[in-house]
């Protein structure tokens, strides 16, 4: 589609990428960084229920919400402004622009494992956003793009809620009806669980070829969402494993005490399922694949992509087979590791005292203090891990040092609490 617009702000316009109810998306070029960008321009809304003032608020709300986030699976916002009294947002350009909506058609499904991998990454991305005070509130297949490599990118933060912002939010805005959580339908207070519900509905639809609540009339749809449980997904697609079906239905449970509380909880459940059906260790991984696997770990949750890239530049990717010593008692090696797949046992004098799962950190005590290792950590299954050697102060920027300090403190506190609970439970 050709464009009559030649320039928006400092950006050259190359073509029209798409049109929607809120405006036009152009394919543009950033001359300063020499990269293609997507430019969303707020024009006169085609939707008669959306006035121009509210449309402008939605645009700048998206820029403010998404602009605070830096995650590999969230569509990046680079810039925002106004040209000829029309607000615009400059975003990451995704070639092809396909969304998950194309794979909700039962005639065009994705493989089950690929669906789970996509939703796993989206759950991690939402957990990242929620920890930074951003609720999306409109998660649905059409708002999740896929790169040419199949990586998901969550976009369209137009009605997102910044939980810590002092500015007036679009509190009356709600998500798309079929993906709306029961608490949205009931106009109750929202938390990250509303995004988890909507992502669960997306997972259900990608697997079943239809959403869990699909009534055509809005009152009947709202009644179903707020009072009825979804049809068991294995009744629609029997080849879905019971373990996966349980995960799907927990994510979309009306009862928030049953539903996953955090995105990381949803992601961890999906990760355990993937570990059961896939080989946890690949012999050869590209740098991008290593980064992606590290990005998924809770240990690195507070690291931005740039900060994690800094870590990966100095870290080495290590692999261990069952029984291999990851750390040996008595060593004085100045290093620590973060387990990216598999799990390991912790032993002292040959006696097992604990287990470290995917995302756990090992060796941080010896890394922080020049003492002999007082325990042996052995791979219990195939294990891959990022190994960091050398003093952090010698190579890490100040922000990265702060991230590590926070992660180490959290790890040590969790282990201290676990030890205290164990001691308290002993007769």
Secondary structure, DSSP 8 states (H G I E B T S, - for coil): ---S--EETTEEEEEEEEEETTEEEEEEEETTTTEEEEEEEE-S-SSTTS-HHHHHHHHHHHHHHHHT---TTB--EEEEEEETTEEEEEEE--TT--BGGGGSSTTS---HHHHHHHHHHHHHHHHHHHHTTEE-----GGGEEE-TT--EEE---TT-EETT--S---TT----GGG--HHHHTT----HHHHHHHHHHHHHHHHHSS-S---SSHHHHHHHHHH-----HHHH-TTS-HHHHHHHHHHT-S-TTTS-SSHHHHHHHHHHHHHHHS-S--S---HHHHHHHHHTSGGGTTS-HHHHHHHHHH-EEEEE-TT-EEE-TT----EEEEEEES-EEEEETTEEEEEE-TT-EESHHHHHS-----SEEEESS-EEEEEEES-HHHH--HHHHHHHHHHHHHHHHHHHHHHHHHHHH--
